[in-house]
Amino acid sequence: MLTIDCCVAPDGGLVVACHSGKPDWGTGPTGRGKLFKIDTTDRDRPQPVCAWPAGPREVRVAFDGRSIRSC
């Protein structure tokens, strides 16, 4: 599957849109696709609140102030 796009759901999960097609991905808008929703399983861990590009090959992520407990 080829990842096409993603967005944040209202509940904070990540929704990822993927396209499935022949090796050339040439099926156009009639091609089959899938949506995947990725949720966190531990809401007590710090959660990302903002992400931004810090350079051509760098992305920075800010997390909320929840305390980090050891694994």
Secondary structure, DSSP 8 states (H G I E B T S, - for coil): -EEEEEEE-TTS-EEEEEEE-STT-TTGGGSEEEEEEE--S-TTS--EEEEEEEETTEEEEEE-S------
